[in-house]
Amino acid sequence: MEFKFDYDENKEKLEKLEDVIKANRDKRGALMTVLHQAQHLFGYLPLEVQEIISSKMFIPLSEIYGVVTFYSQFSLTPKGKYEIGVCEGTACYVKGSQAIKEKVMESLNIAVGETTPDLNFSMQATRCIGACGLAPVMTIGGDVYGKLKANDIEEILEKYRSK
Ligand code: FES
């Protein structure tokens, strides 16, 4: 799913980004600072924003893209209102987290790292959250659900669909 970046809608944020670039351009480690601020401003780093950073900082787009895709704190797609993480730790894996993950992906029609077109849900890879006794575990927007079965998923998602 491609999310279209709207320049008009983001006018104010783009002006702020210009200020951030001007204030940091000549400093050491400027690119990381600017990318962090841009991620904070827009919630993600679409190609359009990377292009602006590239042209204003005189850094090749390929270099910027390389940094953005290397560090997991940067995202190329917007995050959903509710982030879903199905634990991929060992205890959860043994207790069948794969089936839970597949059920969520099937219900929402997205993969890990993607966001639903209505921006309500996104999925992220999740390591052990320390609730192994409740395996398999899933989190949605900070709420934790444990001892899950694939059959539970639809009912749980429904609660967040209507919120
Ligand atoms: S392995 Fe899933 S919570 Fe620990």
Boltz pocket constraint, residues with backbone or C-beta under 6 A from the ligand:
constraints:
  - pocket:
      binder: B
      contacts: [[A, 87], [A, 88], [A, 89], [A, 90], [A, 91], [A, 92], [A, 93], [A, 127], [A, 128], [A, 129], [A, 130], [A, 131], [A, 132], [A, 133], [A, 135], [A, 137]]
      max_distance: 6.0
